[in-house]
Each structure stands twice: as structure tokens, then as C-alpha cells.
Amino acid sequence: MSQFLSTPWIRIATVTALVVVMTACGKGQQAATPAATDKAAAPAPAPVATIDGTPISRVEYDIYLKSLLQGRPTTELTAEQRGQVLDELISMQLLASQGGKDGVEKDPDVAARLDVVRLRVLADSESQKFLKDKEPTDAELHAEYDTAIAAMDKTEYHARHILVPTKEQAEQVIKKIKGGAKFEDVAKAQSTDGSKANGGDLGWFTLTRMAKPFGDAVKVLKKGEMTQEPVQTQFGWHVIKLEDTRETAAPPFEQVKQQVNNGVIQKKLQAYVESLKKNAKIEKTL
């Protein structure tokens, strides 16, 4: 089930890095004027570094560090690694400040990229704000799980195939096998697919993983049968033999609970976006 797939860990979040650069470009340009308040503000934490009088705040450092770790605990980092992160920020500050002096922000492409970064940060922040008090209930989680299980392809197929460039070649392959040649031997000799070394063996798969014409051809075959006509996909022409089928069990709820939780949250956010679209005047010119 694709909705139960997890997101791989990525070392660096480019968007956040660009935000840091964008912020750094503005540093040192003009002094910020403190907002007037009735109460004395708590003193800000000391900066983690200062470059030519421009500070890198603890908040900026923490945001950048979190973007690198992508959810992994900061306790995993050694003191040396934390120092390397700070060195990266210092390098970015130096480059960004020089970029500000050189007027790189005036370049239309740079200006547009900064606008996109700002847009994404604001959109992400609004998403988090909307979802803050919308943690899925047990009822919502079980309903999402049941829906996903109902839509799950529970039949797996074990098949072999021979892939050739033309229909004529595929027809000759079928004729050869009908004449007594072993499917595996013909696959090794003529198939252009990587499975040829294994006699065209594709292992176990669900139809959703295959190109639709391929899947449609497989599901009507009986165990041991071969397609009588070539099957065309975007990869070429296939001759397919079904080895076996089996039914698979759905993953237990607890095993995929986090993925289900993510799915419910995503649907809530998508519904919110759709409501915003309905109340907005949108004109597309692309």
C-alpha cells in the first residue's frame, strides 16, 4: 500500500537553508528597530556566532540544525558535528552578506527564488498552525485503516516474461515456445529485460506495480498459462507466463498506525486547502 510507505531521511533541507541565506542577506543592511512594549522583554539568548558585527542567533542555529536532522534527535550529534553545523552557517552568512553587497537580490531569478522560499515557509507555517489541534482520533484512524485495507490489492502474482522491441519478434517468441522451447531458455537468449538472467523471472508482485496492459494480461491467465498474443507496454512487447498466485494478509493496524495517522492528517490538510480554493478567485494563465 503506497500510503503506508515511509519517507526516507534526507540530510539537508534546501528550503530551510535558503531561508537562512535569505535572512542573512538582509542582516547588516539596516538596524532593526525594537518594537515598543509595555513590559520589559526577556533578554534574547546570546548569539552562537557574530560575523563582522552580524549575529547568528540561537534560533537560526536550531532551525538549521533541525532541517539537517529531519526529525532525528539532536542528541545524536557530537560536539564536533555541532561545530561543523555552525561553521556551515558562518560560511553561509559570509556568502550571503557578500551577496547582499554585490546586489545578487536584484537578479530576477534570485528574487523569484527568494519569493518561492518565503511562500513555502509561510505555507508550511500555516499548515502547522491549522493542524495543531487536529490530532486524529482512534475512530478516524481505524476508519482510514479499514478504507486502505479494502482498497489493498491482496493478490500477488508470480510470473515470467520475455521483453522484445517489436510485435513481430514477440510473435516469433510465442511460436518458438509453442514449438517446444522452454520459456526460461528463450528468455535468457532473447529478452532485453534485466530479468533475462533469471529466465525472465519477475518474482512476486501486485498488479498495481505493473503497467496496466501487463497487469490486465496477467490477471486473466491461469497457473502455467502463457499469453497467446504479444502484450504491448511503454517498455516494448511482452510474452508472459503465470507461474502462481497467492493471497497476502493485510498488515496489522499497530504496525502501520503511524502511516495511517499521517494519511489522516494529510487528508485534513488537503480538505482545508480545498476550502481555501473555493473561497478564492483563481485565474490560471499557464
Secondary structure, DSSP 4 states (H G I P E B T S, - for coil): -GGGPPPPP-S--HHHHHHHHHHHHHTTTSPPPPPP-SSPPPPPPPPSEEETTEEE-HHHHHHHHHHHHTTS-GGGS-HHHHHHHHHHHHHHHHHHHHHHHHTGGGSHHHHHHHHHHHHHHHHHHHHHHHHTT-PPPHHHHHHHHHHHHHHS--EEEEEEEEEESSHHHHHHHHHHHHTT--HHHHHHHH--SGGGGGTTEEEEE-GGGS-HHHHHHHHTPPTT-B-SS-EEETTEEEEEEEEEEEE-PPPPGGGGHHHHHHHHHHHHHHHHHHHHHHTS------
